[in-house]
Amino acid sequence: ITFTGHAIISTPLYTLSMSSPSDSSSPQRITIRLPDDFHHHVRDGNKTRAVLEHASKRFGRCIIMPNTVPPIVNTEQALKYRQFILDSLPPGVASSTFQPLMTLYLTDKTTPEEIKKAHATGMIHACKYYPAGATTNSEFGVTDVSNIYPALEAMQQVGMRLCIHSEVTHADIFEREPVFIQEIMQRIVPDFPSLYITMEHISTKEAVDYVLSAPDNVKATITCHHLMYNRNHLLVGGIRPHLYCLPILKAEVHRQALVQAATSGSPKFFAGTDSAPHETLSKESACGCAGVFTAHAAVEFYTETFEEQGALDKLENFVSLYGAQHYGLEPNTATMTLVKEEWTVPKDYDFGDGRRVTPMRAGETVKWKIVQE
């Protein structure tokens, strides 16, 4: 492992086994470093324990989103939430094998002093910029980016990462990300040239092109659902509420651009699932919540996409290395093995206190399976 500034560069551990020595096109087993998820919602209350049953089996670390009710806006709240997450881990899962990486929810009133205090703990790794009203529980978010300039300057000074829900609220829902790039990204990136920025869950070709053209401190996460589905899957033949998310699924040309970016081997892109569970009844309603629950099979979904593109050799970089590099973390030393074995996703899972949550691909087949070794 070598250290380059804030980044950590590591040689992949990726290995694969073929179905037979002569069949190089059909790997049946792959072993990679344990993945991380740089965008995860674990919710609160007993819902947290239910979510961690899935997340802790697939990831060594998760960047924890702060848009709870109430939001996590200061250091004390973040540390308390972190301990609650650790206390909610399934039996047999220790904090040494699963680490929640905490974030603060930026508001118009976030101070530089709070940023420095949070960073000094060593447990709060980023701040989340939600434009007010852009997504779930974002009403306390930023109303004008100028209001957080002092906080951004403090983040730049101490090396704290900025995570962004990169959408405006005043444009057409399918155009909010490109407009955000024009109005916000092209402003803050030159104004804060040393600030490490993650454009989260990018969903458009415009975002891919922008990230590729941006300085090295600007990178992006991509979800498995944006890689696998387009807006036709959401809307054609009936509305499928369990695919409704923000950013909303886009046209096929955008999905293809995301797939190309994710599987290209570029260190500009890495895994951030934005697994965002809501109770089934809240999704299947007249005004359903935005969010797709993928924690139950996120690594398996990414593996499917990379296999389809003939890029399994690049999977480990995307799910296990590039995100850690961007966040200045050493890669996980533990490994994960997946085998080419189909399994059927249950129609729903426990979501605490008698609630149920419907997962992505409920009742359908997944082609890869994690095995315990």
Secondary structure by P-SEA (a helix, b strand, c coil): ccccccbbbbbbcbbbbcccccccccccbbbccbbbbccccccccaaaaaaaacccccccccccccccccccccaaaaaaaaaaaaaaccccccccccccbbbbbbcccccaaaaaaaaaaccccbbbbbcccccccccccccccccaaaaaaaaaaabbbbbbcccccccccccaaaaaaaccccccccccccccccccccccaaaaaaaaaccccccccccccccccccccccccccccccccccccccaaaaaaaaaaaacccccbbbbccccccccccccccbbbbbbbccccaaaaaaaaaaaaccccccccccccaaaaaacccccccccccccbbbbbcccccccccbbbbcccccccccbbbbcc
